Every structure is written in structure tokens, then in C-alpha cells.
Amino acid sequence: MARKIESLKIPGPVGDLEALLEEPEAGETIAAVLVCHPHPQHGGTMHTRVVHRTARGLRKAGAVVLRFNYRGVNLSEGALDYPQATKVIPIGYPTKYPNREYISDITIPKVFIHSTNDEHGPRPDFEAFFATLPEPKEVKWIESKDHFFVDNLEAFEEAVVLTGPL
């Protein structure tokens, strides 16, 4: 039996959000995960390679995955509130951008997946930033030449699978 992928429109206070709901690759569902895309002003959508690979890795790990487009991206019209979570998996965290204080308040486990050559979060900057964060925290380094893991998407996806949704 093929896995199910469903296109959705999620009602929001300013209009609908375009979304995809995907079942796990096989076996039992162990979690439901929301995958958020990169900043829309930098080309982020729910269809970028890293977002797609993140969703696929989480499905392989047994999660139902919901991807959506933020307001103003493709067919999305509205906004979405933050859900309760058991783990946050920031991918390619951009330490070069100044607004990052909010992540210091996150008390649930944080598992960062980061490229060894991320131009938006160079390793020395990322390591200094990471040292300031409260526990629980972890970083998984992926040997890759850029922020998008372009030359090592397989290792990136495997890191997502191993990190899992819980």
C-alpha cells in the first residue's frame, strides 16, 4: 500500500495556509511533526530540497509530517500559531542574523543539524552561539559545502532519520 499524501488548506485568521500532510513510510506512527520552511524572503517554501528531505527523513523514522507555506508563500494567505512540541530540530540555524534571542527560552530538547561549511552560520559563530544555549541541546554536524547540504543531502536526511521525531 502506498503512503498517503494529502493536500490541505488550513484556515487561519487572515486566510488559508497551503499544507501537505504525509503518512510515515512504513510501520506504526510514533509522532506527529510540523516541518517549517526557511525564511520566505530567502526563497523558503515547503517544497525546498532541505524541507522535503527533512519531511522524508521524519517519515522514515515513523512520523506523520505536516509541511505548510507561511502566509504570502505560494497559495498561503494566513498565519499559524506555534504548537506545543516535545523537540525542536533547527536545521542550518542562521547565526549571522541578529534576532536569535527567542531560542534561548526554549526548554525542550534542541537538536541542531548543521553544515560544516554553512555560510549563514559559520562553524566558529555557531559553536559560540550554541555554547550560550541552555540544556538539553545537541548538534549534528554534516560534512557539506554549504547551507543547503547540496553535496550531501543523503547524510543530512540520515541525520534527520536518526534524530527522529521524539
CYANA upper distance limits for C-alpha pairs under 8 A (distance plus 0.5 A):
  3 ARG  CA     22 GLU  CA      8.02
  3 ARG  CA     23 GLU  CA      6.32
  3 ARG  CA     24 PRO  CA      7.38
  3 ARG  CA     25 GLU  CA      6.70
  3 ARG  CA     26 ALA  CA      8.21
  4 LYS  CA     22 GLU  CA      6.40
  4 LYS  CA     23 GLU  CA      5.97
  5 ILE  CA     20 LEU  CA      7.25
  5 ILE  CA     21 LEU  CA      6.21
  5 ILE  CA     22 GLU  CA      5.02
  5 ILE  CA     23 GLU  CA      7.11
  6 GLU  CA     20 LEU  CA      6.14
  6 GLU  CA     21 LEU  CA      5.61
  6 GLU  CA     22 GLU  CA      6.95
  7 SER  CA     18 GLU  CA      8.13
  7 SER  CA     19 ALA  CA      6.42
  7 SER  CA     20 LEU  CA      5.20
  7 SER  CA     21 LEU  CA      7.00
  8 LEU  CA     17 LEU  CA      8.49
  8 LEU  CA     18 GLU  CA      6.58
  8 LEU  CA     19 ALA  CA      5.47
  8 LEU  CA     20 LEU  CA      6.36
  8 LEU  CA     21 LEU  CA      7.69
  9 LYS  CA     16 ASP  CA      6.09
  9 LYS  CA     17 LEU  CA      5.85
  9 LYS  CA     18 GLU  CA      5.43
  9 LYS  CA     19 ALA  CA      6.53
 10 ILE  CA     16 ASP  CA      5.73
 10 ILE  CA     17 LEU  CA      5.40
 10 ILE  CA     18 GLU  CA      7.09
 10 ILE  CA     19 ALA  CA      7.52
 11 PRO  CA     15 GLY  CA      6.53
 11 PRO  CA     16 ASP  CA      4.95
 11 PRO  CA     17 LEU  CA      6.89
 11 PRO  CA     78 GLY  CA      8.10
 12 GLY  CA     16 ASP  CA      5.82
 12 GLY  CA     17 LEU  CA      7.19
 12 GLY  CA     77 GLU  CA      8.38
 12 GLY  CA     78 GLY  CA      5.57
 12 GLY  CA     79 ALA  CA      6.19
 12 GLY  CA     80 LEU  CA      6.89
 13 PRO  CA     78 GLY  CA      6.63
 13 PRO  CA     79 ALA  CA      7.13
 14 VAL  CA     77 GLU  CA      6.85
 14 VAL  CA     78 GLY  CA      4.80
 14 VAL  CA     79 ALA  CA      7.04
 15 GLY  CA     76 SER  CA      7.88
 15 GLY  CA     77 GLU  CA      5.05
 15 GLY  CA     78 GLY  CA      4.73
 15 GLY  CA     79 ALA  CA      8.07
 16 ASP  CA     76 SER  CA      6.19
 16 ASP  CA     77 GLU  CA      5.57
 16 ASP  CA     78 GLY  CA      5.88
 17 LEU  CA     68 PHE  CA      7.22
 17 LEU  CA     69 ASN  CA      6.86
 17 LEU  CA     70 TYR  CA      7.37
 17 LEU  CA     71 ARG  CA      7.13
 17 LEU  CA     75 LEU  CA      7.51
 17 LEU  CA     76 SER  CA      4.61
 17 LEU  CA     77 GLU  CA      6.22
 17 LEU  CA     78 GLY  CA      6.21
 17 LEU  CA     79 ALA  CA      7.66
 17 LEU  CA     80 LEU  CA      8.45
 18 GLU  CA     68 PHE  CA      6.13
 18 GLU  CA     69 ASN  CA      6.13
 18 GLU  CA     74 ASN  CA      8.18
 18 GLU  CA     75 LEU  CA      6.10
 18 GLU  CA     76 SER  CA      5.34
 19 ALA  CA     46 MET  CA      8.47
 19 ALA  CA     66 LEU  CA      7.37
 19 ALA  CA     67 ARG  CA      5.99
 19 ALA  CA     68 PHE  CA      4.48
 19 ALA  CA     69 ASN  CA      6.88
 20 LEU  CA     65 VAL  CA      8.46
 20 LEU  CA     66 LEU  CA      6.18
 20 LEU  CA     67 ARG  CA      5.73
 20 LEU  CA     68 PHE  CA      6.80
 21 LEU  CA     64 VAL  CA      7.75
 21 LEU  CA     65 VAL  CA      6.28
 21 LEU  CA     66 LEU  CA      5.07
 21 LEU  CA     67 ARG  CA      7.13
 22 GLU  CA     59 ARG  CA      8.18
 22 GLU  CA     64 VAL  CA      6.21
 22 GLU  CA     65 VAL  CA      5.67
 22 GLU  CA     66 LEU  CA      6.95
 23 GLU  CA     29 THR  CA      8.40
 23 GLU  CA     59 ARG  CA      7.21
 23 GLU  CA     63 ALA  CA      7.54
 23 GLU  CA     64 VAL  CA      5.22
 23 GLU  CA     65 VAL  CA      7.14
 24 PRO  CA     28 GLU  CA      8.17
 24 PRO  CA     29 THR  CA      6.92
 24 PRO  CA     58 LEU  CA      8.26
 24 PRO  CA     59 ARG  CA      4.70
 24 PRO  CA     60 LYS  CA      6.66
 24 PRO  CA     61 ALA  CA      8.04
 24 PRO  CA     62 GLY  CA      5.59
 24 PRO  CA     63 ALA  CA      5.84
 24 PRO  CA     64 VAL  CA      5.94
 24 PRO  CA     65 VAL  CA      8.19
 25 GLU  CA     59 ARG  CA      5.90
 25 GLU  CA     60 LYS  CA      5.74
 25 GLU  CA     62 GLY  CA      7.49
 26 ALA  CA     60 LYS  CA      7.67
 26 ALA  CA     62 GLY  CA      7.59
 27 GLY  CA     62 GLY  CA      7.40
 28 GLU  CA     62 GLY  CA      6.88
 29 THR  CA     62 GLY  CA      5.57
 29 THR  CA     63 ALA  CA      6.02
 29 THR  CA     64 VAL  CA      7.04
 30 ILE  CA     62 GLY  CA      5.97
 30 ILE  CA     63 ALA  CA      6.21
 30 ILE  CA     64 VAL  CA      8.49
 30 ILE  CA    165 PRO  CA      8.47
 31 ALA  CA     62 GLY  CA      7.40
 31 ALA  CA     63 ALA  CA      5.27
 31 ALA  CA     64 VAL  CA      6.79
 31 ALA  CA    165 PRO  CA      6.74
 31 ALA  CA    166 LEU  CA      7.44
 32 ALA  CA     63 ALA  CA      5.88
 32 ALA  CA     64 VAL  CA      5.19
 32 ALA  CA     65 VAL  CA      6.45
 32 ALA  CA     66 LEU  CA      8.22
 32 ALA  CA    165 PRO  CA      8.10
 33 VAL  CA     58 LEU  CA      8.36
 33 VAL  CA     63 ALA  CA      6.89
 33 VAL  CA     64 VAL  CA      6.64
 33 VAL  CA     65 VAL  CA      5.40
 33 VAL  CA     66 LEU  CA      6.71
 33 VAL  CA    165 PRO  CA      7.11
 34 LEU  CA     65 VAL  CA      6.46
 34 LEU  CA     66 LEU  CA      5.42
 34 LEU  CA     67 ARG  CA      6.64
 35 VAL  CA     51 VAL  CA      7.66
 35 VAL  CA     54 THR  CA      8.08
 35 VAL  CA     55 ALA  CA      7.27
 35 VAL  CA     65 VAL  CA      7.44
 35 VAL  CA     66 LEU  CA      6.65
 35 VAL  CA     67 ARG  CA      5.57
 35 VAL  CA     68 PHE  CA      7.95
 36 CYS  CA     46 MET  CA      7.69
 36 CYS  CA     51 VAL  CA      8.06
 36 CYS  CA     67 ARG  CA      6.89
 36 CYS  CA     68 PHE  CA      7.29
 36 CYS  CA     69 ASN  CA      8.34
 37 HIS  CA     44 GLY  CA      6.13
 37 HIS  CA     45 THR  CA      5.98
 37 HIS  CA     46 MET  CA      5.92
 37 HIS  CA     48 THR  CA      8.28
 37 HIS  CA     51 VAL  CA      6.57
 37 HIS  CA     67 ARG  CA      8.37
 37 HIS  CA     68 PHE  CA      8.20
 37 HIS  CA     69 ASN  CA      7.74
 38 PRO  CA     42 HIS  CA      7.85
 38 PRO  CA     43 GLY  CA      7.97
 38 PRO  CA     44 GLY  CA      4.90
 38 PRO  CA     45 THR  CA      7.26
 39 HIS  CA     43 GLY  CA      7.34
 39 HIS  CA     44 GLY  CA      5.61
 39 HIS  CA     45 THR  CA      8.50
 40 PRO  CA     44 GLY  CA      4.88
 40 PRO  CA     45 THR  CA      7.00
 40 PRO  CA     70 TYR  CA      8.06
 40 PRO  CA     73 VAL  CA      7.33
 44 GLY  CA     48 THR  CA      7.10
 45 THR  CA     51 VAL  CA      8.40
 45 THR  CA     68 PHE  CA      8.43
 45 THR  CA     69 ASN  CA      6.29
 45 THR  CA     70 TYR  CA      8.28
 45 THR  CA     73 VAL  CA      7.32
 45 THR  CA     74 ASN  CA      8.43
 46 MET  CA     51 VAL  CA      6.51
 46 MET  CA     52 HIS  CA      7.61
 46 MET  CA     67 ARG  CA      6.34
 46 MET  CA     68 PHE  CA      6.17
 46 MET  CA     69 ASN  CA      6.05
 47 HIS  CA     51 VAL  CA      6.85
 47 HIS  CA     52 HIS  CA      6.38
 48 THR  CA     52 HIS  CA      6.57
 49 ARG  CA     53 ARG  CA      6.52
 49 ARG  CA    148 PHE  CA      8.49
 50 VAL  CA     54 THR  CA      6.45
 50 VAL  CA    148 PHE  CA      7.05
 50 VAL  CA    149 PHE  CA      8.18
 50 VAL  CA    153 LEU  CA      8.14
 51 VAL  CA     55 ALA  CA      6.69
 52 HIS  CA     56 ARG  CA      6.68
 53 ARG  CA     57 GLY  CA      6.47
 53 ARG  CA    153 LEU  CA      7.98
 53 ARG  CA    156 PHE  CA      8.39
 53 ARG  CA    157 GLU  CA      6.11
 54 THR  CA     58 LEU  CA      6.71
 54 THR  CA    157 GLU  CA      6.65
 54 THR  CA    160 VAL  CA      6.69
 55 ALA  CA     59 ARG  CA      6.63
 55 ALA  CA     65 VAL  CA      6.70
 55 ALA  CA     67 ARG  CA      8.15
 56 ARG  CA     60 LYS  CA      6.70
 56 ARG  CA    157 GLU  CA      8.02
 57 GLY  CA     61 ALA  CA      6.84
 57 GLY  CA    157 GLU  CA      5.76
 57 GLY  CA    158 GLU  CA      7.10
 57 GLY  CA    160 VAL  CA      5.78
 57 GLY  CA    161 VAL  CA      5.11
 57 GLY  CA    164 GLY  CA      8.45
 58 LEU  CA     62 GLY  CA      6.96
 58 LEU  CA     63 ALA  CA      6.00
 58 LEU  CA     64 VAL  CA      8.30
 58 LEU  CA     65 VAL  CA      7.68
 58 LEU  CA    160 VAL  CA      6.83
 58 LEU  CA    161 VAL  CA      6.11
 58 LEU  CA    164 GLY  CA      6.50
 58 LEU  CA    165 PRO  CA      6.88
 59 ARG  CA     63 ALA  CA      5.27
 59 ARG  CA     64 VAL  CA      6.73
 59 ARG  CA     65 VAL  CA      7.18
 60 LYS  CA    161 VAL  CA      6.79
 61 ALA  CA    161 VAL  CA      5.69
 61 ALA  CA    162 LEU  CA      7.88
 61 ALA  CA    164 GLY  CA      6.00
 61 ALA  CA    165 PRO  CA      7.69
 62 GLY  CA    164 GLY  CA      8.43
 62 GLY  CA    165 PRO  CA      8.40
 63 ALA  CA    165 PRO  CA      6.97
 69 ASN  CA     73 VAL  CA      6.14
 69 ASN  CA     74 ASN  CA      7.56
 69 ASN  CA     75 LEU  CA      8.21
 69 ASN  CA     76 SER  CA      6.43
 70 TYR  CA     76 SER  CA      6.75
 70 TYR  CA     77 GLU  CA      8.40
 70 TYR  CA     78 GLY  CA      7.80
 70 TYR  CA     79 ALA  CA      7.04
 70 TYR  CA     80 LEU  CA      8.24
 71 ARG  CA     76 SER  CA      5.43
 71 ARG  CA     77 GLU  CA      5.34
 71 ARG  CA     78 GLY  CA      5.19
 71 ARG  CA     79 ALA  CA      6.01
 72 GLY  CA     76 SER  CA      6.10
 72 GLY  CA     77 GLU  CA      6.13
 72 GLY  CA     78 GLY  CA      7.96
 73 VAL  CA     77 GLU  CA      8.23
 85 ALA  CA    108 ILE  CA      8.24
 86 THR  CA    108 ILE  CA      6.65
 86 THR  CA    109 PRO  CA      7.62
 86 THR  CA    166 LEU  CA      7.10
 87 LYS  CA    108 ILE  CA      6.26
 87 LYS  CA    109 PRO  CA      5.49
 87 LYS  CA    110 LYS  CA      6.55
 87 LYS  CA    111 VAL  CA      8.11
 87 LYS  CA    165 PRO  CA      7.71
 87 LYS  CA    166 LEU  CA      6.93
 88 VAL  CA    108 ILE  CA      7.72
 88 VAL  CA    109 PRO  CA      6.83
 88 VAL  CA    110 LYS  CA      5.44
 88 VAL  CA    111 VAL  CA      6.89
 89 ILE  CA    110 LYS  CA      6.38
 89 ILE  CA    111 VAL  CA      5.36
 89 ILE  CA    112 PHE  CA      5.98
 89 ILE  CA    113 ILE  CA      7.60
 90 PRO  CA    110 LYS  CA      7.87
 90 PRO  CA    111 VAL  CA      7.16
 90 PRO  CA    112 PHE  CA      5.42
 90 PRO  CA    113 ILE  CA      6.96
 91 ILE  CA    112 PHE  CA      6.32
 91 ILE  CA    113 ILE  CA      5.37
 91 ILE  CA    114 HIS  CA      6.48
 92 GLY  CA    112 PHE  CA      8.04
 92 GLY  CA    113 ILE  CA      6.78
 92 GLY  CA    114 HIS  CA      5.29
 92 GLY  CA    115 SER  CA      7.10
 92 GLY  CA    118 ASP  CA      7.52
 92 GLY  CA    120 HIS  CA      8.18
 92 GLY  CA    121 GLY  CA      7.48
 92 GLY  CA    147 HIS  CA      6.55
 92 GLY  CA    148 PHE  CA      8.13
 93 TYR  CA    112 PHE  CA      7.98
 93 TYR  CA    114 HIS  CA      7.56
 93 TYR  CA    120 HIS  CA      8.07
 93 TYR  CA    121 GLY  CA      6.75
 93 TYR  CA    126 PHE  CA      8.48
 94 PRO  CA    120 HIS  CA      5.32
 94 PRO  CA    121 GLY  CA      5.24
 95 THR  CA    100 ARG  CA      8.05
 95 THR  CA    120 HIS  CA      6.84
 95 THR  CA    121 GLY  CA      5.13
 95 THR  CA    122 PRO  CA      8.08
 95 THR  CA    125 ASP  CA      7.09
 95 THR  CA    126 PHE  CA      6.57
 95 THR  CA    129 PHE  CA      7.77
 96 LYS  CA    120 HIS  CA      6.07
 96 LYS  CA    121 GLY  CA      6.35
 96 LYS  CA    125 ASP  CA      8.41
 97 TYR  CA    120 HIS  CA      8.43
100 ARG  CA    104 SER  CA      8.38
101 GLU  CA    105 ASP  CA      8.15
102 TYR  CA    106 ILE  CA      7.93
103 ILE  CA    133 LEU  CA      8.31
104 SER  CA    132 THR  CA      8.45
104 SER  CA    133 LEU  CA      6.10
104 SER  CA    134 PRO  CA      7.15
106 ILE  CA    110 LYS  CA      8.46
107 THR  CA    134 PRO  CA      7.80
107 THR  CA    135 GLU  CA      7.78
107 THR  CA    136 PRO  CA      7.72
108 ILE  CA    136 PRO  CA      7.28
109 PRO  CA    135 GLU  CA      7.78
109 PRO  CA    136 PRO  CA      5.36
109 PRO  CA    137 LYS  CA      6.18
110 LYS  CA    136 PRO  CA      6.83
110 LYS  CA    137 LYS  CA      5.15
110 LYS  CA    138 GLU  CA      6.78
111 VAL  CA    137 LYS  CA      6.31
111 VAL  CA    138 GLU  CA      5.26
111 VAL  CA    139 VAL  CA      6.11
111 VAL  CA    140 LYS  CA      7.83
111 VAL  CA    163 THR  CA      8.03
112 PHE  CA    137 LYS  CA      8.32
112 PHE  CA    138 GLU  CA      6.68
112 PHE  CA    139 VAL  CA      5.08
112 PHE  CA    140 LYS  CA      6.62
113 ILE  CA    139 VAL  CA      6.38
113 ILE  CA    140 LYS  CA      5.35
113 ILE  CA    141 TRP  CA      6.59
113 ILE  CA    142 ILE  CA      7.66
113 ILE  CA    156 PHE  CA      8.25
113 ILE  CA    159 ALA  CA      7.97
113 ILE  CA    160 VAL  CA      8.41
114 HIS  CA    118 ASP  CA      7.70
114 HIS  CA    139 VAL  CA      7.66
114 HIS  CA    140 LYS  CA      6.79
114 HIS  CA    141 TRP  CA      5.63
114 HIS  CA    142 ILE  CA      6.49
114 HIS  CA    147 HIS  CA      8.29
115 SER  CA    141 TRP  CA      6.29
115 SER  CA    142 ILE  CA      5.33
115 SER  CA    143 GLU  CA      6.46
115 SER  CA    144 SER  CA      5.97
115 SER  CA    145 LYS  CA      7.80
115 SER  CA    146 ASP  CA      6.95
115 SER  CA    147 HIS  CA      6.51
115 SER  CA    148 PHE  CA      8.36
115 SER  CA    149 PHE  CA      6.88
116 THR  CA    122 PRO  CA      8.13
116 THR  CA    123 ARG  CA      6.72
116 THR  CA    141 TRP  CA      6.54
116 THR  CA    142 ILE  CA      6.41
116 THR  CA    143 GLU  CA      5.73
116 THR  CA    144 SER  CA      6.37
116 THR  CA    145 LYS  CA      7.66
116 THR  CA    146 ASP  CA      8.22
117 ASN  CA    122 PRO  CA      6.78
117 ASN  CA    123 ARG  CA      7.34
117 ASN  CA    143 GLU  CA      8.03
117 ASN  CA    144 SER  CA      6.64
117 ASN  CA    145 LYS  CA      5.68
117 ASN  CA    146 ASP  CA      5.68
117 ASN  CA    147 HIS  CA      7.38
118 ASP  CA    122 PRO  CA      5.71
118 ASP  CA    123 ARG  CA      7.60
118 ASP  CA    145 LYS  CA      7.71
118 ASP  CA    146 ASP  CA      5.32
118 ASP  CA    147 HIS  CA      4.72
118 ASP  CA    148 PHE  CA      8.38
119 GLU  CA    146 ASP  CA      6.77
119 GLU  CA    147 HIS  CA      6.41
120 HIS  CA    147 HIS  CA      7.13
121 GLY  CA    125 ASP  CA      6.84
121 GLY  CA    126 PHE  CA      6.08
121 GLY  CA    147 HIS  CA      8.36
122 PRO  CA    126 PHE  CA      6.45
123 ARG  CA    127 GLU  CA      6.43
124 PRO  CA    128 ALA  CA      6.76
125 ASP  CA    129 PHE  CA      6.68
126 PHE  CA    130 PHE  CA      6.38
127 GLU  CA    131 ALA  CA      6.65
128 ALA  CA    132 THR  CA      7.41
129 PHE  CA    133 LEU  CA      7.54
133 LEU  CA    137 LYS  CA      8.07
140 LYS  CA    159 ALA  CA      7.78
142 ILE  CA    149 PHE  CA      8.19
142 ILE  CA    152 ASN  CA      8.21
142 ILE  CA    155 ALA  CA      7.26
142 ILE  CA    156 PHE  CA      6.81
143 GLU  CA    152 ASN  CA      7.68
144 SER  CA    149 PHE  CA      5.80
144 SER  CA    150 VAL  CA      7.62
144 SER  CA    151 ASP  CA      6.48
144 SER  CA    152 ASN  CA      6.21
145 LYS  CA    149 PHE  CA      7.18
145 LYS  CA    150 VAL  CA      7.69
145 LYS  CA    151 ASP  CA      7.13
146 ASP  CA    150 VAL  CA      7.12
149 PHE  CA    153 LEU  CA      5.96
149 PHE  CA    156 PHE  CA      7.36
152 ASN  CA    156 PHE  CA      6.89
153 LEU  CA    157 GLU  CA      6.52
154 GLU  CA    158 GLU  CA      6.67
155 ALA  CA    159 ALA  CA      6.69
156 PHE  CA    160 VAL  CA      6.99
157 GLU  CA    161 VAL  CA      6.81
158 GLU  CA    162 LEU  CA      6.65
159 ALA  CA    163 THR  CA      6.48
160 VAL  CA    164 GLY  CA      6.62
